[in-house]
Amino acid sequence: MSPLMERLGVKYPLFQGGMAWVADGKLAASVSEAGGLGIIGSGHAPASWVKEQIEVAKSMTDKAFGVNVMLLSPFVEQVIDVIVDAKVALVTTGAGDPSRYLERLQQNGTVVMPVVPSVAMAKRMARDGVDGVIAEGMESGGHIGSITTMALVPQVVDAVDIPVVAAGGIGDGRGVAAALSLGAIGVQMGTRFLTSTSSRIHQNYKNAVIKAKDVDTLVTGMYVGHAARVLKNPMSRNYLKLEKKIALSGTTDFTAVEELGNGSLRKAVLEGDRDHGSFMAGQISGLVKREESSQDIVEEVMQQAKEILAGSKMADLLTSTTADAFPRQ
């Protein structure tokens, strides 16, 4: 276990992604109780909601948990105040630069780890003095960058001298073993926890993830900005058609797609709206086969990773027993 994970007091080096509208206090607590580190997704929620969810988590576990802060939120200042008052163990950040809050959080004992999509951003965050970074590849669900996890993680590991957690396209023990092999100290998983029995999302959303195949996600927003990976459904397909129309017209008026996307994640999470909801999910959706407890998810993933890393499976692939069978002439 790395010093950073030891500091957080986790049993396993596994974070649950702080998914907006999805990751509430109940889900975060269930993952922390299972030995990982649960993270509440604040999204654009007001500080009062974040405070409520922190209290929910504290009522369900005495283990460490975190909060993901969306730095573009209009409530970010108040959310930071709540986090400081609650002495939350970990803050992950997205959509912005957390440096203005860094000293205050770290002096309060909070570990700060921004989610980064590139080496340049990782190096910038390291210079600012963050405790570590979460290198997230474009295989992940929700808002994404443009580099795959397999390519991004080792480059970030080589570029910075702070801990790196890998995210994006990790859904089982094989993904954990791969991430550790790339130099990460742990992983963050989001999509796998969508179908946790502690997840608040609508049953239609869970069913869509469970039924998904490997090719059942697409990326919206590549032209208009704010690229996001979602499951294929009428809403996401209509979004892509509208994007293409705007691109061909040469206009920069994105009002129509913005209106189409407004409230779509809420419709998916709370209402299970198959036609108008944005079902954010990663490319590993095809690996998710059932609804199960956070405890079972964490234990299954970590047991598989242990077997891979402790056994001879990978080592045997590096050694040939027939190397001398056909000697060079």
C-alpha positions in Angstrom: 0.0 0.0 0.0 1.3 3.5 -0.9 1.9 6.1 1.8 -0.9 8.2 0.4 -3.4 5.3 0.7 -2.1 4.5 4.2 -2.7 8.2 5.1 -6.3 7.9 3.9 -6.7 4.7 6.0 -8.2 2.6 3.2 -8.1 -1.2 3.1 -7.9 -1.2 -0.7 -6.4 1.4 -3.2 -9.8 1.9 -4.8 -11.7 5.2 -5.1 -15.4 5.4 -6.2 -15.8 8.1 -8.8 -17.6 11.3 -7.6 -20.3 11.2 -10.2 -22.6 14.2 -10.2 -26.3 13.4 -9.5 -25.3 9.8 -8.7 -22.7 9.6 -5.9 -24.5 10.7 -2.7 -23.6 10.0 0.9 -25.2 6.6 0.9 -23.1 5.3 -2.0 -19.9 6.9 -0.7 -20.4 5.4 2.7 -21.1 1.9 1.3 -17.8 1.9 -0.7 -15.8 3.2 2.3 -17.4 0.5 4.5 -16.3 -2.1 1.9 -12.7 -1.0 2.2 -12.4 1.5 -0.7 -12.9 5.2 -0.5 -16.3 6.6 -1.4 -16.6 10.0 -2.9 -19.7 12.3 -2.9 -20.2 14.1 -6.2 -21.2 17.7 -5.5 -21.7 18.6 -9.2 -23.6 21.9 -9.3 -25.6 21.2 -6.1 -25.9 23.8 -3.4 -23.7 23.7 -0.3 -26.7 22.6 1.8 -27.1 19.4 -0.2 -23.4 18.6 0.1 -23.5 19.2 3.8 -26.6 16.9 4.1 -24.8 14.1 2.1 -21.6 14.4 4.2 -23.8 14.0 7.3 -25.5 11.0 5.7 -22.1 9.4 5.0 -20.9 10.1 8.6 -24.0 8.5 10.0 -23.3 5.3 8.0 -19.5 4.9 8.3 -16.6 5.9 10.5 -14.2 5.3 7.6 -12.7 8.1 5.4 -14.6 9.4 2.4 -14.2 12.2 0.0 -16.1 14.9 -2.0 -15.6 15.7 -5.7 -15.8 19.5 -6.3 -16.9 20.8 -9.6 -14.9 24.0 -9.8 -17.3 25.6 -12.3 -20.2 25.3 -9.9 -21.8 28.6 -8.8 -21.7 27.3 -5.3 -18.1 26.3 -5.2 -17.1 28.8 -2.5 -19.8 27.6 -0.1 -19.1 23.9 -0.9 -15.4 24.4 0.1 -16.6 26.0 3.4 -18.7 22.9 4.1 -15.8 20.6 3.3 -13.4 22.4 5.6 -15.9 22.5 8.4 -16.6 18.8 8.0 -12.8 17.9 7.8 -13.4 15.6 4.8 -10.5 13.3 4.2 -10.2 13.7 0.4 -11.2 16.3 -2.2 -11.1 15.5 -5.9 -11.7 18.2 -8.4 -12.8 18.7 -12.0 -13.5 21.4 -14.5 -11.1 24.0 -13.3 -8.0 24.9 -11.2 -8.2 24.1 -7.5 -5.0 26.1 -6.6 -6.9 28.9 -4.9 -8.4 26.5 -2.4 -5.3 24.3 -2.0 -3.7 25.8 1.0 -6.9 26.1 3.0 -7.8 22.4 2.3 -4.4 21.0 3.0 -3.9 23.0 6.2 -7.2 21.4 7.3 -5.7 17.9 6.7 -7.6 17.2 3.5 -5.8 15.4 0.6 -6.4 17.2 -2.7 -6.3 15.2 -6.0 -7.5 16.9 -9.2 -8.7 14.8 -12.1 -6.4 15.4 -15.1 -6.8 14.5 -18.7 -3.3 15.3 -19.9 0.4 15.3 -18.9 0.4 19.1 -19.1 -2.4 19.5 -16.6 -0.8 16.9 -14.3 2.5 18.8 -14.3 0.7 22.1 -13.6 -1.1 20.6 -10.7 2.1 19.1 -9.3 3.8 22.5 -9.5 0.9 24.0 -7.5 1.5 21.4 -4.8 -1.4 19.0 -4.9 -1.1 15.7 -3.1 -1.6 13.6 -6.2 -3.6 13.4 -9.4 -6.2 11.1 -10.9 -5.3 10.5 -14.5 -8.5 9.8 -16.3 -8.7 8.3 -19.8 -11.4 8.9 -22.4 -12.9 5.4 -21.8 -14.6 6.8 -18.7 -18.2 7.9 -18.5 -19.3 11.5 -18.3 -17.1 14.4 -19.3 -13.8 13.2 -20.9 -10.5 14.2 -22.4 -9.0 12.9 -25.6 -6.3 10.4 -24.4 -6.9 6.7 -23.5 -6.0 5.4 -20.1 -3.4 3.0 -21.3 -1.5 5.9 -23.0 -2.2 8.6 -20.4 -1.3 6.9 -17.1 2.3 5.9 -17.7 3.1 9.3 -19.3 1.7 11.1 -16.3 3.5 8.7 -13.9 6.8 9.5 -15.7 6.1 13.3 -15.8 5.3 14.0 -12.1 6.8 13.0 -8.7 3.4 12.8 -6.9 1.1 9.8 -6.6 -1.1 8.9 -9.6 -4.4 7.2 -9.4 -5.7 5.7 -12.7 -9.3 6.1 -14.0 -11.2 5.4 -17.1 -12.1 1.9 -18.5 -11.4 0.1 -15.2 -14.2 -2.2 -14.0 -12.6 -5.3 -12.6 -9.5 -6.8 -11.1 -7.8 -7.0 -14.5 -8.1 -3.3 -14.9 -6.7 -2.7 -11.4 -3.7 -5.0 -12.1 -3.1 -3.2 -15.4 -3.2 0.2 -13.7 -0.8 -0.8 -11.0 1.5 -2.2 -13.7 1.5 1.2 -15.4 2.8 2.8 -12.3 -0.5 4.0 -10.6 -0.9 3.6 -6.8 -4.5 2.8 -7.2 -7.6 3.2 -9.3 -10.9 5.1 -9.5 -14.0 3.4 -10.8 -17.3 5.0 -11.6 -19.4 3.0 -14.0 -19.1 -0.2 -12.0 -20.8 1.5 -9.0 -23.7 2.7 -11.1 -25.3 -0.7 -10.5 -24.5 -0.9 -6.8 -27.5 -1.6 -4.6 -26.6 1.6 -2.8 -26.7 3.7 -6.0 -29.6 6.1 -6.2 -30.1 6.0 -10.0 -33.3 4.9 -11.5 -33.7 1.2 -12.2 -34.0 2.0 -16.0 -30.5 3.5 -15.8 -29.1 0.4 -14.0 -30.8 -1.9 -16.5 -29.3 0.1 -19.4 -25.8 -0.3 -18.0 -26.3 -4.0 -17.4 -27.7 -4.6 -20.9 -25.0 -2.6 -22.6 -22.5 -4.2 -25.0 -18.9 -3.0 -25.7 -20.1 -0.7 -28.6 -23.0 0.8 -26.8 -21.5 4.2 -25.7 -20.8 7.2 -27.8 -19.3 10.7 -27.2 -21.4 13.8 -27.5 -20.1 17.4 -27.4 -16.9 16.7 -29.5 -17.8 19.7 -31.8 -19.6 22.1 -29.4 -17.3 21.3 -26.5 -17.6 19.5 -23.1 -17.3 16.0 -24.6 -19.1 13.4 -22.6 -19.4 9.6 -23.0 -23.0 8.3 -22.7 -25.0 5.2 -23.5 -26.7 5.1 -26.9 -30.3 6.1 -26.8 -32.7 8.5 -28.7 -31.4 11.6 -26.8 -27.7 10.9 -27.4 -28.3 10.1 -31.1 -30.4 13.2 -31.6 -27.6 15.2 -29.9 -25.0 13.9 -32.4 -27.3 14.6 -35.4 -27.8 18.2 -34.2 -24.1 18.6 -33.6 -23.3 17.4 -37.1 -25.9 19.8 -38.5 -24.3 22.7 -36.6 -20.8 21.7 -37.7 -21.9 21.6 -41.4 -23.6 24.9 -41.2 -20.4 26.6 -39.8 -22.4 28.5 -37.1 -21.1 28.9 -33.6 -24.6 29.2 -32.1 -24.9 26.1 -29.9 -28.2 27.1 -28.2 -30.1 24.2 -29.7 -27.8 21.5 -28.4 -27.5 23.2 -25.0 -31.3 23.2 -24.7 -31.3 19.5 -25.6 -28.8 18.6 -23.0 -30.2 20.8 -20.2 -31.4 18.6 -17.3 -30.8 15.4 -19.3 -28.6 13.8 -16.6 -31.2 14.5 -13.9 -33.9 12.9 -16.2 -31.7 9.8 -16.5 -30.8 9.5 -12.8 -34.1 10.4 -11.1 -36.7 9.6 -13.8 -35.1 6.9 -15.8 -36.2 8.7 -19.0 -35.1 6.3 -21.8 -35.8 8.9 -24.5 -34.6 12.2 -23.1 -32.1 11.2 -20.4 -28.4 11.3 -20.6 -27.2 7.9 -19.3 -23.5 8.7 -18.6 -21.4 5.5 -18.5 -18.0 4.3 -19.5 -16.9 1.8 -22.1 -16.6 -0.9 -19.4 -20.4 -1.0 -19.3 -20.2 -4.2 -21.2 -18.4 -5.8 -18.3 -21.2 -5.0 -15.8 -23.6 -8.0 -15.7 -25.7 -7.5 -12.6 -26.7 -5.3 -9.7 -24.8 -6.1 -6.5 -23.7 -4.5 -3.2 -20.7 -2.2 -3.0 -19.2 -4.7 -0.7 -19.4 -7.5 -3.3 -18.1 -5.2 -6.0 -15.0 -4.1 -4.0 -14.2 -7.6 -2.7 -14.6 -9.2 -6.2 -12.5 -6.6 -7.9 -9.7 -6.6 -5.4 -9.6 -10.4 -5.0 -9.2 -10.8 -8.8 -6.5 -8.2 -8.8 -4.6 -10.0 -6.0 -4.8 -13.3 -7.8 -3.4 -11.8 -11.0 -0.6 -9.9 -9.3 0.4 -12.6 -6.8 0.1 -15.6 -9.1 2.2 -16.6 -12.0 -0.2 -15.7 -14.8 1.7 -12.6 -15.9 5.1 -13.8 -15.1 4.6 -16.9 -17.2 3.9 -14.7 -20.2 7.4 -13.3 -20.0 9.2 -16.6 -20.0 9.3 -19.1 -22.9 9.7 -22.8 -22.2 10.5 -23.5 -25.9 13.0 -20.7 -26.6 15.7 -23.3 -27.3 13.5 -25.6 -29.3 14.4 -24.0 -32.6 18.0 -22.8 -32.2 19.2 -20.1 -34.6 21.1 -21.5 -37.5 
